[in-house]
Amino acid sequence: MTTSAAQRWADDLASWGIPDHILDAAPQSPWIHPVSSFTPTGDLFVQTPSRLRALEALDSLDSPSVLDVGCGGGRGVFGLTPPATNIVGVDHQQGMLDVVIQQAAERQVSVQTALGNWPEVAPQTPNCDVAICHHVVYNVADLVPFIEALTSHARHRVVVELPIRHPLSHLSDAWKQFWDLDRPTSPTAQDAADVIRSTGVSAVLEEFELVEPPREITDLDVEHMRIRLCLTPGRDDEVREFLLKRPPQQRSLATIWWDT
């Protein structure tokens, strides 16, 4: 029997699990999402395909609204205000939603939030003109109901942004260096698009590159990488040396969008 796109997606995601002997010895959980790393900073109005496709659906509307699923601190949705004047943020961390509420107040944007995992919180989440979801789907094994709930909550368009390859791919060389562990290469953005199209929508995939200027390696960079690699604080000097010698990492991203 041919394996469905959704099942392949789930199986490929499962292959990214950290081996038990490494995870059990980790001094703290590697699955960290520091709120400080998600607070919107810098230029939020870079003309990426994700922003442009959302703007196309918003610009002709009066008082348009945007639903941001997995909003973090709101970097994606605040890049759409204006023209959006009403936003709804969904996240499983209250700290992230607190940032969104604060940022919305500073920008004089109407905001509602929903605490929890999508699509479990979808029934109590209002529909909006556009739904966006940035850098979330690689955390979703059961992708079909997740996508269907996005589609049902968008009156005009859904815009999903994700790396072309798994977001942990940028650590593959580090896992090899510190643990001699080979990491997977699937799933990809194309695999996500296949699952999305299997729900019956006509999804378009656009790939693009983001160039980030070089910057100094900070103590926080070292700490975050060490935690994600399940290493002890005594390895910080080795992690710092690895980061300093590492060539610049290019961000290869994809936008997947469809009209509802």
C-alpha positions in Angstrom: 0.0 0.0 0.0 1.3 3.5 -0.8 2.1 5.5 2.3 0.1 8.8 2.4 1.9 12.1 2.3 0.6 12.7 5.9 1.9 9.4 7.2 5.3 10.0 5.5 5.4 13.4 7.1 4.7 12.0 10.6 7.2 9.2 10.2 10.0 11.6 9.0 9.4 13.9 11.9 9.6 11.1 14.3 13.1 10.3 13.0 14.3 13.6 14.4 13.9 12.3 18.0 17.1 12.5 20.1 18.4 9.0 21.1 17.4 8.0 24.6 20.9 7.6 25.9 21.6 11.3 25.0 18.3 12.7 26.1 18.3 10.8 29.5 21.7 12.3 30.3 20.9 15.8 29.4 21.1 18.3 32.3 18.0 20.1 31.1 15.4 19.7 28.3 16.7 20.6 24.9 13.3 21.7 23.7 13.7 25.4 24.7 11.8 28.3 23.3 13.1 31.4 25.2 10.5 34.2 25.1 13.4 36.7 24.7 14.3 35.1 21.4 10.8 35.7 20.0 10.3 39.3 20.9 9.9 41.3 17.7 13.0 43.3 16.9 14.6 44.8 13.7 12.8 45.3 10.4 9.4 43.5 10.5 8.6 44.8 7.0 11.0 42.8 4.9 9.4 42.0 1.6 9.3 38.2 1.8 6.8 36.1 -0.1 5.1 35.4 3.2 4.4 39.0 3.9 3.5 39.9 0.3 1.0 37.1 -0.1 -0.7 38.1 3.1 -0.8 41.7 2.1 -2.4 40.9 -1.2 -5.3 39.4 0.6 -5.5 42.3 3.2 -5.0 45.5 1.2 -8.5 45.7 -0.3 -10.3 45.1 3.0 -11.7 47.5 5.6 -10.3 46.9 9.1 -8.7 43.6 8.1 -7.9 40.9 10.7 -5.1 38.4 10.9 -5.0 35.1 12.9 -1.4 34.1 13.8 -1.2 30.5 14.9 2.0 29.7 16.9 2.5 33.5 17.1 5.5 33.6 19.4 6.1 37.2 20.2 4.2 38.3 17.0 7.0 39.0 14.6 5.0 37.6 11.7 1.7 39.3 12.4 3.1 42.7 13.4 4.7 42.8 9.9 1.2 43.1 8.7 0.1 46.0 10.9 -0.8 48.1 9.0 -2.9 47.3 7.1 -4.3 44.8 9.7 -6.0 46.5 12.6 -7.3 43.4 14.4 -5.1 40.4 15.3 -5.6 37.1 17.1 -2.6 35.3 18.5 -2.5 31.6 19.4 0.4 30.1 21.3 1.0 27.4 23.9 3.2 29.7 26.1 1.5 32.5 28.0 4.8 34.4 28.1 4.6 34.7 24.3 1.0 36.0 24.4 2.0 38.5 27.0 4.6 39.9 24.5 2.0 40.1 21.8 -0.5 41.9 24.0 2.2 44.4 25.0 3.3 44.9 21.4 -0.2 45.4 20.2 -0.9 48.1 22.8 2.3 49.9 21.7 1.1 49.7 18.1 -2.5 50.6 18.9 -3.8 47.4 17.4 -6.8 45.4 18.6 -5.7 42.0 19.9 -7.3 38.8 21.2 -5.3 35.8 22.3 -5.9 32.1 22.8 -3.6 30.0 25.0 -3.1 26.4 24.0 -2.2 24.1 21.1 -3.7 24.3 17.7 -6.1 22.8 16.6 -7.4 22.0 20.1 -8.1 25.7 20.7 -9.6 26.3 17.3 -13.3 26.1 18.4 -12.8 29.1 20.7 -10.7 31.1 18.3 -12.5 33.6 16.0 -12.2 33.5 12.2 -10.1 36.2 10.5 -9.6 37.5 7.0 -6.1 35.9 6.7 -4.5 33.2 8.8 -0.7 32.9 9.1 1.5 30.3 10.7 5.2 30.9 10.7 7.8 28.3 11.7 5.4 25.9 13.4 4.5 23.0 11.1 7.7 21.0 11.7 6.5 20.6 15.3 3.2 19.1 14.1 3.1 15.4 13.4 -0.6 15.2 12.7 -0.6 17.9 10.1 -3.9 17.4 8.3 -6.3 18.5 11.1 -3.9 21.4 11.9 -4.1 22.6 8.3 -7.8 22.0 8.0 -8.4 24.2 11.1 -6.3 26.9 9.6 -8.3 26.8 6.3 -11.6 26.9 8.2 -10.5 30.0 10.2 -9.4 32.1 7.2 -12.0 34.0 5.2 -9.6 34.7 2.3 -6.1 33.2 2.5 -3.7 31.1 4.6 0.0 31.8 4.5 2.5 29.3 6.1 6.2 30.0 6.4 8.8 27.3 7.2 12.4 26.4 6.5 12.9 24.4 3.3 14.6 21.8 5.5 13.8 20.9 9.1 14.7 23.8 11.4 17.0 21.5 13.4 19.0 20.9 10.2 21.2 23.8 11.2 22.4 21.7 14.1 23.2 18.6 12.1 26.9 19.5 11.8 27.0 20.1 15.6 25.5 16.8 16.4 28.1 15.1 14.2 30.9 17.1 15.9 29.8 16.5 19.5 28.0 13.2 19.4 29.1 11.6 16.1 25.4 11.4 15.4 24.0 11.6 11.8 20.7 13.5 11.6 17.9 13.0 9.1 17.3 15.1 5.9 13.5 14.8 5.7 10.8 16.0 5.8 11.1 19.2 3.7 8.9 22.1 2.7 7.8 20.2 -0.4 6.6 17.4 1.8 4.6 19.8 3.8 3.1 21.2 0.6 2.1 17.7 -0.4 0.3 17.2 2.9 -1.5 20.5 2.6 -2.6 19.8 -1.0 -4.0 16.4 0.2 -6.6 18.4 2.3 -8.1 19.6 -1.0 -6.6 23.1 -1.3 -4.6 24.5 -4.2 -1.5 25.4 -2.3 1.4 27.3 -4.0 5.0 26.9 -2.7 7.5 29.7 -3.1 11.2 29.4 -2.0 13.4 32.3 -0.9 16.6 33.2 0.9 17.1 35.5 3.8 20.5 37.0 4.2 21.4 37.8 7.8 24.3 40.1 8.6 27.2 38.6 10.6 27.2 39.2 14.3 29.3 38.4 17.3 28.7 35.1 19.1 27.2 35.8 22.5 27.2 33.9 25.8 23.4 33.3 25.2 24.2 31.8 21.7 26.6 29.4 23.4 24.1 28.5 26.2 21.2 27.9 23.8 23.3 25.6 21.5 24.7 23.7 24.4 21.3 23.1 25.8 19.9 22.0 22.4 22.8 19.6 22.1 22.2 18.1 25.5 25.7 19.1 26.7 26.8 20.1 30.2 27.9 23.7 31.0 31.5 22.4 31.2 31.4 22.1 27.4 30.7 25.8 26.8 34.3 26.6 25.6 34.1 23.8 23.0 30.7 25.1 21.8 32.0 28.6 21.5 35.0 27.5 19.5 32.7 25.5 17.2 30.4 28.5 16.7 33.4 30.8 16.0 34.8 28.5 13.4 31.5 27.7 11.7 30.8 29.3 8.3 27.8 31.7 8.2 24.5 29.9 8.1 22.1 30.8 5.2 18.4 30.8 5.8 16.6 29.0 3.0 12.8 29.4 3.6 9.5 28.6 1.9 6.1 30.2 1.8 3.1 28.0 1.2 -0.2 29.8 0.6 -3.7 29.1 -0.6 -7.0 30.9 -0.9 -10.0 29.6 1.0 
